[in-house]
């Protein structure tokens, strides 16, 4: 596993990983701990509030414009996630998911994307179930120990702090022909 920085990416990342990244057509993400910092904020009325990073949002929009499919697969349900996905033009937003592997497999079939063309970014143990279904399993630097030990790539940023944008920038920089 390698921590990545675009400035040193060429020297640190081996050729095999670069080739895998160049083939990616679907970037799937967990939500809590990846698109958010993993905290659950509740107001006095019990309404959930989530904080999203605008740089992540722009990165997602850039990836979509380049023809890369984006999917959110979350174990929790949140109205805020649904709204944010719609804002960003994310067509595939799955919430309240018990079996992320099954959802990812069904999506891959639906949009005709192979395992070799898919990455998933997650931060906690339930996300590990999709590792065998993707070419690149990626995690934020603040993921739990078990996830970091299993990840193909550990990016430098923390969940909710631009980690999605960091990964998308890496993917787009290697997929110039997309």
N, C-alpha and C positions, 0 to 999 in steps of 0.2 A: 504494500500500500504506500501511496505517495501523496504527500500534501502538494497541491498545485498552486502555482502562481504564474500568471500569463508571462511575466517577465523572464522566468526561468524554465518555462514549460518545455522548451526544446531540449534543454540539457538534462532535465530530470525525468521526463516521461519516455518510456521505452517505445520503440517503433510499433510493437504489437498493440499497445494501448492506443496509440495515435491512429492506427489503421481501424481499430474497432470504433473509435469516436467518429471517424470520417464516414462511417456507414450508417450512423444513427438517423432515424426518421421519426422516432417517437420518444419523447422525453416525458416520463411519468414521475409524479412527485407525491409523496405523503404531504399532508398539510401542517398539522401541529408539530412543531419542532423543525420544520423545513421552511414553509412559507410564513410561519409565525415563530415566535420565540418559544412556543410550547406552553406558555402560561395561559390559563383560562381566567378571563376577567369577567366578573358579574357586577352589574349595577344593582342598586337597591331594590329594583323590581325583578331581579333575576334574569335580566336580559344579558346575553353573552356579547362581549365586545372583543374583537380581534384586531391586532395591529399588523398591517401588511407593509412591506418595504416597497416603495415606489420604484426603486431600481430593479427589483425583481420583476415588477409589473412591466416595465419597459422592456426588459430582457425577454419576457414571455411574448410580448407583442412583436418584437424583432424576429424571434424564432418562428412565430406563426407566419409572418410576412415572407420569410425565407422558405416556407413550405414544410416546416417541421411541425408535427402534431404534438400537442401538449395535452396531458391528462393529469387530473388530480384524483387520487384514490385515498380516501380518509376513513378511518374507523369511526370517527365521530360525525355527527350531523350539526351543521351550523348554517343559519340563514346568511350570515356574513360571508361565508365561503361561497355560497351560491351567487350572491350579489357580486363578489369580487371576480369570480370566474366569468360571469356574464360581461362585466365591465371590460375584461381583458380579451374577450373573444375566445375563451377556452370552450371548445365544443364538448369535451368529455370530462365531466365532473361527477364523481361517484362518492357518495357519503353514506355513513352508517354501514360501511363494508365490514363484514366478518371474515371474508375470504378474499384477500387482495390478489392472491395468485389466480383465482378463478376469474375475477373481474378483468385482470390484465390479459389473461389468455383469451377471453371472449373479445376484448377490444382489439387485440392483435389480429384475430381472425376477421373481425368486422371490417377493419381498415386495411387488411392485407399487408401487415407489417410483421416481419419475422423477428424471432428472438435476437438474432444478430444485428437487428436494426433498432433495438430498444434499450433504453437505460431507465433506471429507477433510482430516485434519491429518497432515502429514508433515514430515520434517526433512532428508531427504537426496535425492540425485539419482534413485534408483529410484522415489521417490514422485511425481515429476513426471509420470510416465506416466498418472496418473489425473486430472490437472488438467482435461482437456477433458470428463471424465465427470461433473463435479460443478458445482453452482452456486457453491460457495464453497470455494476451496483455501486452507487456513489453515496457518500454521507457527508454531513457537515462536521466540522471539527469538534463540536460539542455533542455528537452522537454518543449513545451509551457504548461502553467498552466492547460488548459482544458484536455490535454493528461495525464498529471501527475495525475490529479484528477480521471481519468477514468482507469488508469493502474492497472493491478493486481500486477505488480512488477516494481519498479523503480531501475535500477541498478546505481551504483555509478559514473561510468565514463560518460564523455560527448561524443556526437556524433563525430565520426572521431578520437577519442582519445582512442581507445581500447574497446569501449562499446560492440561491437559484440563479441570480444574475451571473455570479462567478462561473457556475457550471455552463450556463448558456453561452457566455462569452468564449469559453474554451471550445465548446462544440462548434460555434459559428466560425471561430478562427481557423479551425481545421476542416470545416465544410464550406469552403469558399465557393464551391461549385453548386451548392444547394440553391 
